[in-house]
Amino acid sequence: MVPPARERIVVAMSGGVDSSLAAARLVDAGHEVVGVTLHLWDYPEDERASGGHGRCCAPEDQYDARRVADALGFPHYTFDRRSLFARTVVDPFTRAYLDGETPSPCTACNRGVKLAELFTIADRLGAARVATGHYARVVRDESGTPRLAMGTDRDKDQSYFLYATPRTWLERLVFPLGESTKAQVRAEAMTRRLPGAGKGQSQELCFVGPGTNAYADFVASRAPDRVRPGCILDESGRVVGEHDGVHRFTVGQRKGLGIALGRPAFVTRIDAATGTVHVGGDDELRRDSASLDDLVLAEGVVLPTRARVRVRYRHEGADATIDATGKRAARVVFDAPVRAVTPGQIAVLYDGDRVIGGGRVAREALP
């Protein structure tokens, strides 16, 4: 929703259709808009030539963001945050895969880089608010407290990646696309003839190129000294294969295992300390509970509580009881077993369409 009163608003601009239309709607509402692009990553020349990178960081996307700002008549600035991005997002991403986990870098980026830097920049520029093109909403409860809520377009909802947003930021955040669908956004951008309106969808990660083994190859290129081969074991402990690094696997994975058991096999557990990948049937992927660390709760939320828990971005959610096990730790007990609860992923807690907290799935949660 776009605030009605005229304000100075910093809008995050990636050069894509979503952020461009978010800016356009703010201009239409009469706000003093300042466009900001964060330069987060540099790409090899071969990836630039092939288009093999995600949106939001590449030079041509920065150029497109400037074109939109020029077309709509507001200033645009690019800030170099490559060192912060590498330290806060890319290095932990690499370590997590080498430790046998499956990280969620987009949540780390929003929490530690994008929003944090946008609010710092907004303060420097005297801006009252920060706007992004996320498909999410900020709603007020009965007491007037701002709450993060799911976007209207459930297929594009991005509240999952924003779960750790504190109240101080929610008070100032604007999501102009939160009540729109992706189809509506695309059609409106085309009608307005915004530069870049015909761009395709961005890939999942902006800093990893295309390809079946892109994640694993990226990790290996960042830390070749930590990559080592190991064994693949079945449920009985029998060696059924070998691999060249645990970073090439994730819990629940079926394809690309390099083994033939004559029956479906999935990665059920990864032991990075020994370099062992365990495989088994689908029934071994189902868990009754999960332990969370780095727990963040929305203001006023007290444990124990009931919630719908999404254990990964595309998970529809499962009903569960959440109880505290430490200052920033909790135990989630599901009403019914949940498939592929994966260490390193983020479990986000919902009360209806409102986000009430979330945390990282800990390795200790799995046998």
C-alpha positions, 0 to 999 in steps of 0.5 A: 500500500502507498502512503497517502501523504506526501513524503520523501521515500527511498525506493530500492531499485534493481532494474527489474519490473517490480521495483520499477513499478513500485517507484512509478506508483510512489511518483503517481501518489505525489511522493518525493522519490529517491531511487537507490541501487546497491551494487552487490556483486560482480560477474565474470565476463562469460556470464554477462555475455550469456545473460547467466546471472540474476537481477539486481546486481549486474551493470546493465540492471543498474543502467536500467534502474537509472533509465526508469528514474530518468523516465519518471523524473527522480534522482537515482544513486548507486552505492557499492556494497560488494564487500558487505554482501560478500561478508554477510551473504556469500561467505556464510552461503559457502560455509553452510554448504560445506558444513552439510547445510542448505542456506537461505541467502535471500533472508540473510541479504534482506536482513543484513544487507538490503534493508539495513543499508537502505534505512541507513541511506534513507536516514542520511537523505532525510527520507521518512520511508523505505520502499521495495518491490517485494510482494508482501504487506504491512498491516496494523493490528488492533493496537496499531502495531505494524505486522508483516503479512503475506502478499495478496499474490500467494504464488509470489508472496515474499514475506518468508524472506522478510521474517526478521524485519523488526518493528522499527523498520516495519513502521517505515516500510512501504510495499507498493506491490503488496496487494497486486498480483505479478500479472497485474504488475507486468501488465501495468508496467507494459501499459506505462511503457516503463524501461525494462517492462518486458524483462524476464523473471530473475533467477533465484540467486543473483550471485550464482550463474546458470547450470545444473551444478551451479551452486556446487560449482560456485561453492567449490570455486570459493573454497577449493581447499575444503572440498573432499570426497566421501561415501554414500551410505544406505539405511543399513550403513552399506556403501552404495556410492562415492561423491566429491563433496557434501556441498553437492547435496541437500536433504530431500535430493533425489536427482544427481546422486550418482547411485542406482539402488533399483528403488527411489532414494533420497538424501536423508542426512549429511554428515560433513564432519565425516564427509558422509551422505546418507540416503534412504526412502521417502518415509525417512525424510519425514520429521515430527519436530525441528530445533530452531536457533537464531530465533526472531519473534515479532513484538508481543509474541510469547512462547509457547504458541501455535503457528503454521510453519513453513520450513522452506520458501515453497512449503505451504506450511504445517500446523505446529506448537512452538516452545522456547528451549533457550534465549533465541532457540525453540522446538517446533513439534508438528501436528503431522510429520513434515517432509525434508526439514533441512538444516540451514533453511529458515522456518517461518511462523505464521498466524493466519497471513501474518508473520510472527517469527522465524529461525534457522533449522539447526543440524541437531534437529536431525538424527 
